[in-house]
């Protein structure tokens, strides 16, 4: 019998990212799992549970002796397609989808920390992320330190003590402040910290935190991944060891599950994500440059306006 928790549904074996395949090909092909009907579009599985051909098959499934879907809170074929597709785009070993961006943010940290642990985070971050780190985690006995700016000396001082996790939001929401992911990751790894990057504002099209040294990347898929204001969703991506050993036991028993319908919408959204984000960037650059020239505008915040300060942003090079 397996020692894993009751109701555990094994995920696919990790695979190395195929960089020879264009990211837009991943956006329309990765994770596709057609049913026996041979449908052209991805299938939508709205069911909560799954059947078994015998009592023995059910027993073996729950004992993890065979691969079989058990319950859509644990795993679902439509959700799996979204997770595999996003993982291929990101270049991550595994992905876990959640019901919202904040559930992804909370789970990515909560699965790591316990009483007595210490967290370091960038000071510029989304308001709800700030509340999780400064109000909720301290109730568990977790201490924190917020670091302003991008100065390596200040980050090195903050990371000179034992730290369990580092949370970076870059560019930040809504002020678009930048933190050097590679620099912070190198400092964090010296003290054994896990680096989590909220990559919502950049999207996987413009920035790949895992390639820059981060351990985990999380998204509010509600934003650029859907991009059309239709559904709430989140995603957490990282190594197979982090996902299987830390994250899955937490999310399976706390239940921040994504609905199959929302996952299906997101699968289709990924097909156009790169085109949409590229157009957004070009439009935003034009607007920022126009506003910067207006005498009535005191300041404009957009990373593309100061390339010398934001050289760690791949899409601005």
Secondary structure, 3 states (H helix, E strand, C coil): CCCCCCCCCCCCCCCCCCCCCCHHHHHHHCCCCCCCCCCCCCCCCCCCECCCCCHHHHHHHHCCCCCCCCECCCCCHHHHHHHHHHHHHHCCCEEEEECCHHHHHHHHHHCCCCCCCEEEEECCCCHHHHHHHHHHHHHHCCEEEEECCCCHHHHHHHCCCCCCEEEEECCCCCCCCCCCHHHHHHHHHHCCCEEEEECCCCHHHHCCHHHHCCCEEEEECHHHHHCCCCCCCEEEEECHHHHHHHHHHHHHHHCCCCCHHHHHHHHHHHCCHHHHHHHHHHHHHHHHHHHHCCCCCCCCCCHHHCCCCCCCCHHHC
